[in-house]
Amino acid sequence: MKDIKIECIKGNKHAGGTHRNCTNSCVRATHIPTGLSVTIDERNQHANKKKAIKMLKQKIREWKEDQRAILRKERRDTKIKEKKYIRTYNFKRNEVKDHRNGKTAPLDKVMAGQIDLLYEDQKSGKV
């Protein structure tokens, strides 16, 4: 909450006449470090404040997830660029190793077309 700036301003865009012109019912919540902001323009200022803070927190969470995804992608791309080779086929041990993620799979299954074994999550079985 210390990083969030709350502003109460006069609303616009909607009908309301004198009431809208006299009250500061519109609420703008701004997250200072990121510059993200949310504006809620309804009749009740207190409800607007709660909605704005809730929506801003959700927006910040999404922004952080996006930043983490970008960072993971950059790291992965850097690893791929640094590697001179992607996979090693070891016929003596009957295995294939993908050097990008460090996973191994049986050679005969990969040669039979089950290359997704190199990309499966070992714990959940998801690709």
C-alpha positions as semicolon CSV with decimal commas, in nm:
position;residue;x (nm);y (nm);z (nm)
1;M;0,000;0,000;0,000
2;K;0,294;0,237;0,054
3;D;0,373;0,222;-0,319
4;I;0,016;0,301;-0,426
5;K;-0,100;0,660;-0,477
6;I;-0,476;0,718;-0,454
7;E;-0,636;1,021;-0,623
8;C;-1,001;1,121;-0,598
9;I;-1,108;1,325;-0,900
10;K;-1,426;1,445;-1,062
11;G;-1,571;1,189;-1,297
12;N;-1,644;1,235;-1,663
13;K;-1,781;1,039;-1,959
14;H;-2,105;0,942;-1,782
15;A;-2,430;1,121;-1,712
16;G;-2,487;1,255;-1,362
17;G;-2,545;1,625;-1,392
18;T;-2,488;1,837;-1,086
19;H;-2,395;1,544;-0,864
20;R;-2,108;1,440;-1,093
21;N;-1,982;1,799;-1,119
22;C;-1,978;1,851;-0,739
23;T;-1,827;1,528;-0,605
24;N;-1,491;1,361;-0,641
25;S;-1,627;1,009;-0,682
26;C;-1,385;0,889;-0,951
27;V;-1,079;0,711;-0,805
28;R;-0,741;0,663;-0,972
29;A;-0,494;0,423;-0,810
30;T;-0,134;0,436;-0,935
31;H;0,151;0,199;-0,851
32;I;0,446;0,437;-0,829
33;P;0,739;0,197;-0,906
34;T;0,583;0,056;-1,224
35;G;0,361;0,346;-1,332
36;L;0,059;0,116;-1,371
37;S;-0,272;0,283;-1,296
38;V;-0,641;0,197;-1,275
39;T;-0,932;0,441;-1,285
40;I;-1,280;0,352;-1,156
41;D;-1,562;0,595;-1,231
42;E;-1,881;0,494;-1,054
43;R;-2,105;0,674;-0,806
44;N;-1,965;0,557;-0,470
45;Q;-1,614;0,679;-0,389
46;H;-1,542;0,420;-0,117
47;A;-1,650;0,129;-0,335
48;N;-1,446;0,274;-0,622
49;K;-1,137;0,286;-0,400
50;K;-1,173;-0,081;-0,303
51;K;-1,230;-0,185;-0,665
52;A;-0,938;0,023;-0,789
53;I;-0,695;-0,124;-0,536
54;K;-0,814;-0,478;-0,610
55;M;-0,781;-0,427;-0,988
56;L;-0,440;-0,259;-0,948
57;K;-0,306;-0,549;-0,740
58;Q;-0,423;-0,792;-1,011
59;K;-0,260;-0,578;-1,279
60;I;0,068;-0,569;-1,081
61;R;0,060;-0,949;-1,041
62;E;0,012;-0,993;-1,416
63;W;0,291;-0,744;-1,488
64;K;0,531;-0,931;-1,256
65;E;0,443;-1,265;-1,421
66;D;0,510;-1,111;-1,763
67;Q;0,846;-0,977;-1,643
68;R;0,942;-1,319;-1,505
69;A;0,845;-1,484;-1,835
70;I;1,054;-1,234;-2,030
71;L;1,351;-1,297;-1,801
72;R;1,316;-1,677;-1,837
73;K;1,298;-1,642;-2,216
74;E;1,610;-1,422;-2,223
75;R;1,802;-1,672;-2,007
76;R;1,690;-1,964;-2,224
77;D;1,781;-1,778;-2,544
78;T;2,124;-1,695;-2,399
79;K;2,183;-2,059;-2,307
80;I;2,083;-2,171;-2,656
81;K;2,314;-1,917;-2,820
82;E;2,606;-2,022;-2,599
83;K;2,569;-2,392;-2,682
84;K;2,750;-2,523;-2,984
85;Y;2,513;-2,819;-3,013
86;I;2,155;-2,893;-2,914
87;R;2,139;-3,273;-2,872
88;T;2,379;-3,560;-2,825
89;Y;2,288;-3,906;-2,954
90;N;2,480;-4,165;-2,752
91;F;2,441;-4,501;-2,929
92;K;2,652;-4,695;-2,678
93;R;2,432;-4,601;-2,383
94;N;2,113;-4,591;-2,594
95;E;2,014;-4,238;-2,490
96;V;1,960;-3,889;-2,629
97;K;2,042;-3,580;-2,424
98;D;1,894;-3,238;-2,496
99;H;2,155;-2,986;-2,381
100;R;1,912;-2,694;-2,368
101;N;1,712;-2,835;-2,076
102;G;1,940;-3,121;-1,961
103;K;1,681;-3,398;-2,011
104;T;1,756;-3,743;-2,147
105;A;1,537;-4,001;-2,319
106;P;1,585;-4,351;-2,460
107;L;1,736;-4,340;-2,808
108;D;1,505;-4,600;-2,961
109;K;1,191;-4,411;-2,851
110;V;1,319;-4,079;-2,984
111;M;1,411;-4,242;-3,315
112;A;1,059;-4,390;-3,325
113;G;0,915;-4,038;-3,316
114;Q;0,856;-3,978;-2,945
115;I;1,072;-3,666;-2,931
116;D;0,834;-3,508;-2,681
117;L;1,000;-3,726;-2,414
118;L;1,283;-3,472;-2,416
119;Y;1,041;-3,192;-2,331
120;E;0,807;-3,360;-2,079
121;D;0,802;-3,239;-1,722
122;Q;0,932;-3,538;-1,526
123;K;0,706;-3,484;-1,221
124;S;0,372;-3,405;-1,381
125;G;0,410;-3,573;-1,720
126;K;0,301;-3,251;-1,895
127;V;0,470;-3,110;-2,200
